[in-house]
Amino acid sequence: MKKSKTRVVLMVALAMLLQIIGPAAQSVYAEIAKGPFSMTERPIGEDGIARLDWEFALDSNNRVVEYTYIGSFTLENKVPETDLIAEDDEETVIGSYSISTDGEVTVKINRDLYEGLEDKEEETSTVPEDETEETDDTEVEDTLTEKENEELQEEKVEGEEASDGEETPSEGREPTILENEEISFIGKTSAMLASATDNLGDLFVGDEEAKVVKFTGTMEVGGASEKVKPTIMARLGVTSEGNDLGEIFEFEFFRLGGKDGTNINEGEIIEIGPDTIVTLGYKWDTQGLDAKNGDTATIQLPDVFKAMDITTPQNIIVEGTIVGTYTIIGSELRFIFNENIEIAETKNGFVNLGLEFNLEKFEENIEQEIEFNDKKNTTLKVIAKPSGDIRGIDKEGHPDKKHDAKEITWTIDIINTSDKEITNATVKDIIPDGLGSPRDFKVNELIIGLEGDKSLGSSVTVAPNMIDNEFSIGFNNIAPYKGYRIVYTTTIEDYSKDTFTNDATFSMMIKNYQQMLQWVDLQEVIL
């Protein structure tokens, strides 16, 4: 009798559970029929971000290890393999994804997710018979709600009344066995699934079908633009609807600020930052090219500027007449002319572009040669003023060993820290007693970065002037924010000393200013 009552309680609870989640399970399986992994693409916004909504159903009976999706967009840079993270409280890592510049998305699912699901299915499998035999009515009742307990008490009363009747078997009525019922946890993460199956483990009776866990998320990728849809002409094999007019652009001006700003001249030193705006002006001319409706012209903007995207065509206006449209994709400026370009009065014009510097170009070298890519191959050198801390002279000494050193290698860096050229520059160094004569001189140009970082440039041939324990090296002139590195070696002759102090001086004249400047740097080496 005790065994039968226990089974009745178990089956009533299980039947109630299936009634609650059964309808939801139907909608899930309708979606799974489309595939365990699916992706939906949203339109690209003005921010240039591609957004891909994805959905993954973890089902041990319908597995997927890799998924490919071809998007209707292109990217400036490919997306390397990145974790695919679900939008849930646990931020479950589903696997990884990568995206090519052509918009091909490759998703790889973490195989361990399926193993974890199988482990949970084993934990929530059929209740052993001997455990069922020992289950007490009170223990089962504790797992039920108040309403379920009331129904349970009614079942007990009915069972006792039936046992008193002549037509009812003494063992009581047998429960209806529910077989092959599917239980799906909709919208749960793997951690939530574990919690749910732990709480319901005592209620599972008989073989259970595989559970389905649903994950969702969104991929967001910047630098996206819509793929150009082929025109009817392109489908027929015609690659262009007009002629390429070739080089019609000529450099006009380069200014700091707006179009009425200050001209930037060759070799000029300018201060730049994240908010610095410059204006680049070109003039264009189609005179003598017999330009027609549909003809095009392009120019590559200098890579020293940030790439910009103007994918929506903008009007080209000459004296109030629209003669075509232009776009900028990446760093390419493209003109497409209309029928008005065929009018004699509208053969030429100007284009002014507000641009921002790409500061990464100046990180290692503040001096940049800008190529404007016009028909005259115009170039212009600019120098960005370093924003970091730089010193006129800096000296270091390093012994060849930590113990029992035999020689010391000395390094002297000199830099023109002013925005004026310096002349008659001289470096002098006095070798302390106990060291041999300096030897193995090497001199290289120094390249200065935007933050004041230094790197080696080309080697320079010099002839040090030696007088007793002192040497000097002269430089005719040093450009603003340029410098040199001098490296030499001295042999340790007096081993009774464990410290050597060396001082070097850097003196120069500022061009057009009769003023002598001098820096001194002391360097102590302890053996």
C-alpha positions in Angstrom: 0.0 0.0 0.0 2.8 2.4 0.9 4.5 1.8 -2.5 1.3 2.5 -4.5 0.7 5.8 -2.7 4.2 6.9 -3.3 3.9 6.3 -7.1 0.6 8.1 -7.2 2.2 11.2 -5.6 5.1 11.0 -8.0 2.9 10.7 -11.1 0.5 13.4 -10.1 3.4 15.9 -9.6 5.0 14.9 -12.9 1.7 15.3 -14.8 1.2 18.8 -13.3 4.7 19.7 -14.3 4.2 18.6 -17.9 0.9 20.6 -18.2 2.7 23.8 -17.2 5.7 23.5 -19.6 4.2 21.4 -22.3 2.8 24.3 -24.5 6.1 26.1 -24.4 7.9 23.0 -25.5 5.9 22.9 -28.7 7.1 26.4 -29.8 10.7 25.5 -29.1 10.6 22.4 -31.3 9.0 24.4 -34.1 12.1 26.7 -34.0 14.5 23.8 -33.7 13.2 22.4 -37.0 14.9 25.4 -38.7 18.3 24.3 -37.2 19.9 24.4 -33.7 21.7 27.6 -34.6 20.2 30.5 -36.5 21.1 34.2 -37.1 19.2 37.3 -38.1 20.8 40.4 -39.5 19.6 44.0 -38.7 20.1 46.9 -41.0 23.4 48.8 -40.6 22.8 52.0 -38.7 24.5 55.4 -39.2 27.1 54.4 -36.7 28.4 51.8 -39.1 27.8 48.9 -36.7 26.5 45.5 -38.0 24.3 43.8 -35.5 23.6 40.0 -35.8 21.0 38.5 -33.5 21.7 34.8 -32.9 19.8 31.9 -31.2 21.2 28.5 -30.2 19.2 25.5 -29.0 21.4 23.1 -27.1 19.9 19.7 -27.8 21.8 16.4 -27.5 19.6 14.9 -30.2 20.2 17.7 -32.7 23.9 18.7 -32.5 25.8 21.4 -34.3 29.6 22.0 -34.1 30.0 24.7 -36.7 27.8 27.2 -38.4 28.4 29.6 -41.3 26.4 32.8 -42.3 27.0 35.1 -45.2 26.1 38.6 -44.3 25.0 41.4 -46.6 27.9 43.7 -45.4 31.6 44.2 -45.6 34.1 45.1 -42.9 37.1 47.4 -42.9 39.0 44.8 -40.7 38.2 41.2 -40.1 37.1 40.0 -36.7 39.5 37.4 -35.2 38.3 34.4 -33.3 36.3 35.8 -30.3 34.3 34.2 -27.5 30.6 33.8 -28.3 28.9 34.9 -25.0 25.1 34.4 -24.3 23.1 37.3 -22.9 22.3 35.7 -19.6 23.3 36.3 -16.0 26.1 33.8 -16.1 27.5 35.1 -19.5 27.8 31.5 -20.7 30.5 31.0 -23.4 28.8 29.1 -26.2 31.9 28.8 -28.3 33.7 31.3 -30.6 33.1 33.2 -33.8 35.1 35.1 -36.5 34.0 37.4 -39.3 35.9 38.0 -42.6 36.0 41.3 -44.4 33.5 39.9 -46.9 30.9 39.4 -44.1 31.3 35.7 -43.7 30.5 34.6 -40.1 31.9 31.3 -38.8 30.6 30.0 -35.5 32.2 27.1 -33.6 30.2 25.6 -30.8 31.8 24.4 -27.6 31.5 20.6 -27.5 31.7 20.5 -23.7 28.2 22.0 -23.6 26.8 18.7 -24.9 28.8 16.6 -22.4 27.5 18.8 -19.6 23.9 18.2 -20.8 24.5 14.4 -20.9 25.9 14.4 -17.4 22.8 16.3 -16.2 20.5 13.8 -18.0 22.2 10.9 -16.1 21.8 12.7 -12.8 18.0 13.1 -13.4 17.4 9.6 -14.7 14.9 6.9 -13.4 14.5 6.7 -9.6 15.9 3.4 -8.3 13.3 0.9 -7.2 14.8 0.4 -3.7 14.8 4.2 -3.1 11.1 4.3 -4.1 10.3 1.5 -1.7 11.8 3.5 1.2 10.2 6.9 0.4 8.0 8.1 3.1 4.7 9.9 2.4 5.8 12.8 4.6 9.1 13.3 2.7 7.2 13.4 -0.6 4.6 15.8 0.7 7.3 18.3 1.7 8.2 18.8 -2.0 4.7 19.7 -3.0 2.7 22.9 -2.8 -0.2 23.5 -0.4 -2.7 22.8 -3.2 -0.9 19.7 -4.2 -0.9 18.4 -0.6 -4.7 19.0 -0.4 -5.1 16.9 -3.6 -2.8 14.3 -2.1 -4.9 14.0 1.1 -8.0 13.6 -1.1 -6.2 10.8 -3.0 -5.4 9.1 0.4 -9.1 9.3 1.5 -10.3 7.9 -1.8 -7.7 5.1 -1.6 -8.8 4.2 1.9 -12.5 4.2 0.9 -11.8 2.1 -2.1 -9.9 -0.4 0.0 -13.0 -1.0 2.1 -15.1 -1.9 -1.1 -15.5 -5.4 -2.3 -14.7 -4.6 -6.0 -11.4 -2.8 -5.3 -8.2 -4.9 -5.1 -6.5 -4.9 -1.7 -3.4 -3.3 -3.2 -5.3 -0.2 -4.3 -5.6 1.2 -7.9 -2.5 1.3 -10.0 -1.3 4.8 -11.3 -1.4 5.7 -15.0 2.2 5.5 -16.3 3.2 8.5 -18.4 5.9 7.4 -20.9 8.2 9.3 -23.3 7.1 12.8 -22.1 9.5 15.5 -23.1 10.6 18.2 -20.7 12.1 21.4 -22.1 13.5 24.3 -20.1 12.8 27.3 -22.3 15.2 30.2 -22.3 17.4 28.7 -19.5 21.1 28.8 -19.4 23.2 25.8 -18.5 23.6 26.9 -14.9 19.8 27.4 -14.6 19.2 24.0 -16.2 21.4 22.4 -13.6 19.5 24.1 -10.8 16.1 23.1 -12.3 17.1 19.5 -12.8 18.5 19.3 -9.3 15.2 20.5 -7.8 13.1 18.2 -10.0 15.3 15.1 -9.9 13.1 13.2 -7.4 10.1 13.6 -9.7 11.5 11.9 -12.9 10.1 8.4 -13.4 11.0 6.2 -16.3 13.2 7.1 -19.3 13.5 10.8 -20.1 14.0 12.3 -23.5 16.8 14.8 -24.1 16.4 18.3 -22.7 16.7 21.5 -24.8 18.4 24.6 -23.5 18.0 27.9 -25.4 20.6 30.7 -25.6 20.4 34.0 -27.4 22.8 36.9 -28.0 23.8 39.7 -30.4 27.1 40.2 -32.2 28.1 43.9 -32.8 30.8 44.8 -35.3 32.0 48.3 -36.2 33.4 49.5 -39.5 30.6 47.8 -41.5 29.0 48.9 -44.8 26.4 47.4 -47.0 27.6 45.3 -49.9 27.2 47.0 -53.2 24.4 45.3 -55.1 25.3 44.5 -58.7 23.5 46.6 -61.3 21.8 45.1 -64.4 24.8 46.4 -66.4 27.2 44.6 -64.1 25.3 41.3 -64.4 25.6 41.6 -68.1 29.4 41.8 -67.7 29.7 45.6 -68.1 32.0 46.7 -65.2 31.3 50.4 -65.5 28.5 52.5 -66.8 30.9 55.4 -67.6 34.5 56.2 -68.2 37.2 56.7 -65.6 38.4 60.2 -66.2 41.8 59.5 -64.5 43.6 62.2 -62.5 41.5 65.3 -62.4 42.4 66.3 -58.8 45.1 68.8 -57.9 46.3 69.8 -54.4 45.1 73.3 -53.4 45.8 73.9 -49.7 46.3 72.2 -46.3 45.1 74.2 -43.3 44.9 73.9 -39.5 41.3 74.4 -38.5 38.5 75.1 -41.1 38.8 76.3 -44.7 39.7 79.8 -43.4 42.3 78.4 -41.0 46.1 78.7 -41.0 48.1 77.2 -43.8 50.4 74.4 -42.9 53.7 74.8 -44.7 56.6 72.4 -45.5 58.4 71.2 -42.4 56.1 73.2 -40.0 55.8 72.0 -36.4 52.1 71.7 -35.3 50.4 70.5 -32.1 48.0 67.7 -32.7 45.6 65.7 -30.6 42.4 63.7 -30.7 40.3 66.7 -31.5 42.6 68.4 -34.0 40.7 69.3 -37.3 42.5 70.1 -40.5 41.1 71.1 -43.9 42.4 69.6 -47.1 41.5 71.3 -50.4 41.6 70.0 -53.9 40.6 71.5 -57.1 39.3 69.4 -59.9 39.1 69.9 -63.7 37.5 67.9 -66.5 38.4 70.4 -69.2 39.4 68.6 -72.4 38.4 65.2 -71.1 34.9 65.2 -72.8 33.3 64.2 -69.5 29.9 62.5 -69.9 27.0 61.4 -67.7 28.1 58.4 -65.7 31.8 59.2 -65.9 33.8 58.7 -62.7 37.0 60.0 -61.0 38.7 58.8 -57.8 41.6 59.8 -55.5 43.1 58.1 -52.5 43.2 60.4 -49.5 46.5 60.3 -47.4 46.7 57.6 -44.8 47.9 60.0 -42.2 44.3 60.9 -41.7 41.5 58.8 -40.1 39.5 56.8 -42.6 36.0 58.2 -43.0 32.8 56.8 -44.6 30.3 58.8 -46.5 28.4 56.1 -48.2 25.3 58.1 -49.0 26.0 60.1 -52.2 26.4 63.9 -51.6 25.9 66.5 -54.3 28.7 68.1 -56.2 27.6 71.7 -56.8 29.3 74.1 -59.2 27.8 77.7 -59.2 24.4 76.3 -58.1 24.3 73.4 -60.6 24.5 69.8 -59.4 27.0 68.1 -61.7 27.1 64.8 -59.9 27.6 63.1 -56.5 30.6 62.0 -54.4 31.2 59.3 -51.7 34.1 58.5 -49.4 34.6 54.9 -48.5 37.6 54.1 -46.4 40.1 56.6 -47.8 38.8 56.8 -51.4 37.0 59.9 -52.7 34.9 59.0 -55.7 33.1 61.4 -58.1 30.2 60.2 -60.3 29.1 62.9 -62.8 25.7 63.5 -64.3 24.5 65.1 -67.5 25.2 68.6 -66.2 29.0 68.0 -66.5 28.5 68.2 -70.2 27.7 71.9 -70.0 30.7 74.1 -70.8 30.4 76.3 -67.7 30.7 73.4 -65.3 34.0 71.7 -66.1 35.8 72.4 -62.9 35.4 73.1 -59.2 36.8 72.6 -55.7 36.4 70.1 -52.9 37.3 70.9 -49.3 37.5 68.0 -46.7 37.5 68.4 -42.9 39.8 65.6 -41.6 41.3 64.3 -38.4 44.9 63.0 -38.0 45.4 59.3 -37.4 47.5 59.7 -34.3 48.8 56.1 -34.6 50.9 57.3 -37.5 52.8 59.7 -35.2 53.3 57.3 -32.3 56.8 56.2 -33.4 57.8 59.1 -35.6 56.5 62.7 -35.2 57.8 63.6 -38.7 55.5 62.4 -41.5 55.7 63.0 -45.2 52.1 63.4 -46.5 51.5 62.2 -50.0 48.4 63.9 -51.4 48.1 61.6 -54.4 47.1 64.3 -56.8 48.2 64.6 -60.5 51.3 66.6 -59.5 52.4 64.1 -56.8 52.4 66.9 -54.2 54.0 66.0 -50.8 54.4 68.0 -47.6 56.4 67.2 -44.5 54.8 68.0 -41.1 56.3 67.6 -37.6 54.0 67.0 -34.6 55.2 68.5 -31.4 55.9 65.7 -28.9 53.5 65.7 -26.0 55.7 63.6 -23.7 58.6 64.6 -21.6 61.9 64.8 -23.5 65.4 65.8 -22.2 68.2 67.6 -24.0 70.8 65.0 -22.8 70.4 61.7 -21.1 73.3 59.3 -20.2 73.5 55.7 -19.0 76.3 53.3 -18.1 76.0 49.5 -18.0 78.8 47.1 -16.9 79.2 43.9 -18.9 78.7 41.8 -15.8 77.0 42.1 -12.4 80.1 40.7 -10.8 83.8 41.1 -11.8 82.9 43.4 -14.6 85.7 44.2 -17.1 84.2 47.0 -19.1 81.3 49.6 -19.1 79.2 50.6 -22.1 78.0 54.2 -22.1 75.1 55.7 -23.9 74.5 59.4 -24.5 71.2 60.7 -26.0 71.1 64.3 -27.2 67.9 65.9 -28.5 67.0 69.4 -29.8 64.0 70.0 -27.5 63.2 73.4 -29.1 61.2 74.2 -32.2 64.2 76.0 -33.7 67.1 74.5 -35.5 70.4 74.4 -33.5 73.9 74.8 -34.8 77.5 74.2 -33.6 76.3 71.5 -31.3 79.0 69.7 -29.3 79.0 66.8 -26.9 81.8 66.5 -24.4 82.5 63.7 -22.0 85.2 63.4 -19.3 86.2 59.8 -18.6 86.7 59.3 -14.8 89.9 57.9 -13.4 90.2 54.2 -13.3 88.8 53.7 -16.8 90.6 53.3 -20.1 90.3 55.4 -23.2 86.8 55.3 -24.9 86.6 53.1 -27.9 84.1 51.4 -30.3 82.1 54.5 -31.0 78.7 54.2 -32.7 76.4 57.1 -33.5 72.8 56.8 -34.8 70.1 59.3 -35.5 67.2 59.3 -32.9 63.6 59.1 -34.0 61.1 60.7 -31.6 57.6 59.5 -31.1 54.5 61.6 -30.2 54.7 60.6 -26.5 58.5 61.2 -26.4 59.5 57.6 -27.1 62.9 57.1 -28.8 64.0 54.7 -31.4 67.2 54.3 -33.5 67.4 55.6 -37.0 70.3 55.6 -39.5 73.9 55.3 -38.5 76.1 58.4 -38.7 79.9 58.4 -39.3 81.7 60.7 -36.8 85.3 61.3 -35.8 85.6 61.9 -32.0 88.2 64.4 -30.9 90.3 62.9 -28.1 92.3 65.0 -25.6 93.7 63.1 -22.6 90.7 61.6 -20.7 88.2 63.7 -22.6 86.5 63.4 -26.0 84.1 65.6 -28.0 81.9 65.1 -31.0 80.5 68.0 -33.0 77.3 68.3 -35.1 76.9 71.1 -37.5 73.1 71.4 -37.0 70.2 69.5 -35.5 66.6 70.0 -36.6 63.8 70.6 -34.1 63.0 67.5 -32.1 65.8 65.5 -33.7 68.7 64.0 -32.0 71.5 61.4 -31.8 72.6 58.5 -29.7 76.3 58.0 -29.0 77.5 54.6 -27.7 81.0 53.8 -26.6 82.9 51.4 -24.3 85.6 51.9 -21.7 87.7 49.2 -20.0 87.9 49.0 -16.2 91.6 49.4 -15.2 91.3 50.1 -11.5 89.6 47.2 -9.8 89.9 48.8 -6.4 87.0 51.1 -7.3 83.4 50.0 -7.3 81.9 53.3 -8.4 82.5 55.5 -11.5 80.8 58.9 -12.0 80.8 60.2 -15.5 79.5 63.6 -16.6 78.7 64.7 -20.2 77.8 68.2 -21.5 75.7 69.1 -24.6 76.1 72.7 -25.8 74.8 74.4 -28.9 73.7 77.7 -30.5 70.1 78.3 -31.5 69.9 79.4 -35.1 69.2 83.1 -35.6 69.6 83.6 -31.9 73.1 84.4 -30.5 72.5 82.4 -27.3 74.5 79.4 -26.1 72.7 76.7 -24.3 74.3 73.9 -22.3 73.0 70.7 -20.6 75.0 68.6 -18.2 74.1 65.0 -17.2 75.9 63.1 -14.4 75.8 59.3 -14.5 77.1 57.1 -11.6 77.8 53.4 -12.3 78.1 51.1 -9.3 79.8 47.8 -9.8 
